[in-house]
Amino acid sequence: MNPQTKAINGLYAVTPDSEDTDSLLSMTQAALNGGARIVQYRNKTAGPALRRAQATALLKLCESHAALLLVNDHVKLAAEIGAPGVHIGGEDGSLADARKILGTGKVIGVSCYRDLARAQAAVDGGADYIAFGGFHASTVKPSATRAPLSLLTSARAFGVPVVAIGGITPDNAEPLIRAGADAVAVITALYAAPDITAAAQRFCKLFKANKT
């Protein structure tokens, strides 16, 4: 197993779409100050130049906090800037192609939605972690089909870190952690919080309280 997969635990911060790089960095800094140690750079609206500039700046910020930066979708960009890894979804190219581009030392996470068969295929193909969702109503993906808690428990058998996503807040995260989530991926409840650092701290405390 890739040693870096040990970092896939706790609060997993996922960036919102933003053209304001300074604001994005400031918000991410606040999340890191609150204890996040995984950041996924996800920007569905940025053009190539802005995407590269933001990813490069976030990588430097994460490195200063010993945090893991994963790039959503854009495998070649991750390789070009030297990011620790990527997260790929159902329409983001194959896991095999991503591994060929990135090499064996990088982290690759795969969205598995509600599909344990997809998770099995991802693990068999060398995925470093698997993500499931959505578990709650989400403003980012309002039409996403809900996933049951039992999915997280079943996914523990695959032997790689399990990430939960979808409308997760400090008030509804604990059952997901108890069911088997190693990490919870959060956009809105973190980046739209009045106090991002305090919100991050609340998430992190839930993981500390539920360690076995």
N, C-alpha and C positions, 0 to 999 in steps of 0.2 A: 504493500500500500504506500502511496505517495506520502512522505512525512508531513507535507503541508496540509493534508486533510485533517490533521489534528486541530487546525485553526478553524475548521467548520463547526463551530459551536457557539451558542449564545445568540446575541443580537446580530443579525445580518442586515445591514443598512443597504437599501436600494434607492439610488438617486432618482428624483423626479425629472421630467422634461424641463429643461431650463436653458435659456440662451445667455443668462447672466452668470458668467463663470465665477466672478468674485463672490456672488451670493451663494452659488453652489458650493464653493470651497469653504465659505464661512459656516454654512449649515452642516457640512460634513465634518468640519473641525469640531463643531459642537457635539455631534454624534460620537465622534471618537473620544472627546473629553468625557462623555458619559459612559464609555466602556465598550462601544462597538469595536470589534476587531476584524470584521469582514465588511467590505464595501463593494457593492456591484454598481459599476457605472452603466446606467441604462438611460439613454436619451433617444427616443423614437423620432424626434423632430429635428435634430441637429444635422447640418450638412457635414461633409467629410472634414473640412478644415476646422470647424468648431469642435467636432467630435474628437479629433486628434488632440487639439489644444486642451480640452477639458480632461480627457483621459490622461494625458501627460502630467497635467497639474495635480490631478487626484492621485496619481501614482506616487508622485513626490511627497504629497501630504501623508498618504498611507504609510509610506516607508518611514517617515519621521515618527510614526506612532507604532511601528512594528505591526501594522495591520495589513491584511491581505486585500489587494484590489483585483477584482474579477471584472472583465469586460463582457457586457451582454451582447450577444449576436456576432460581433465583429472580430472574428478570429485573427484575421490578418493584421488588424490594428493592434490587437493584444501582442502579437508576435513582434511587430515593428517597434513598439515602445518598451518591450521587455516586461510586460505585466505578468504577474504570477499565474494568471489563468483566465478562463472564460466561463460563461454560462450560456448554454445553447438550448433553444426551444424546439418545438416541432417543425418549424419552417426555417431553421437557421443553418441548414447543412448537416452533414453526417458527423457522427462522433469520430469515425475513422479518419475523415478528412481533417478534422480539427486536431486530432492527435498527430497526424502526419506533419501539419504545419507547425505545431507548438513543440513537439518532442515529448519525451517521457517525463520530464521533470516538472511539467506544469499541471495545474489543477483544472479539470474539466468537470463542470456540473451540468446535469441534464434535467430539464423539466419533464416530469412524468405524468402530470395532471392527476387523473384518478386511475391510472393504468399500471397495475403491478406487472403485467407482461412487458410493457415498455421499460419499466424499471429493471426487470430481469435482463432484458436485452442490453440496456445501458451498462449495467454492472458487468455482464459478460464481455462487453466491448471495451471495458477499461475506464468507465466513468468513475470519478473520484468521490462524487456525492450525487444524490438523487433528490429532486424537489417535487412536492405534491401540493395540490390545491385546486380551486380555492376553498378555504374552510369557512370563510365568512363573506358577507356582502362587501364588495370592493368598488370604490369609485374609479379605480384604474381599469379594472376589467369587470364591469357590472353584469355582463352576460355569462360569466364563467359558471359552470356547473359546480355545485357544492360537493366537496369531498367529505367522506365520513372519517371520524377519529380512528376507527378501526384500521384504516389504511396505513396510518403511521405505525401502529403496533405490528402489523403484518410486515411492513417494510424493514423493520429491525433485522429480520432474518437475512437480508442481503449483505450485511456486514460492512456497509459503508455509511458515512453520515447521512442523516435524513433531515431535509429542510421543509418546513411548512410555510405556505404563503397564502395570501388572500384575506384582506380586511382584518388583519391581526392588530390588536391593540393591547395595552397593558392589562386591560380588564378581561380579555378573553384568551390570552395566550397560555395561561397556566394549564388548562386541560390538554392543550396540544403538546406541551412539554411532558406532561405526565403520560400521555399516550405514546410517546416515543420520539418526538422531534428533538434533534440535537441542536437545531437552530431555527429561529423564526425570521423570515424575510419580511421587512417592513418598509413601506414607502410613506404613505400618508400620515399614519399615527406617529411617525418620527419627524419627517421633514415639514409637516404642516402643524406640528405642535407649537404652542406658545413659547415653551421652553424646551428646546431640543435636547439639551444635556440632561435635564431632569427626566424627560421621557425615556431617554436611553438608559438612564440609571434604573428606572422602574423595571424595564425589561430585563436588565442584567440581574437585578435582585431576584426576579422570579427564577432564573436559572440557578442561582446560588442556593435558593431555598429548596429547590427540587433535586439537588444533586443526591445521588444514591451512593 
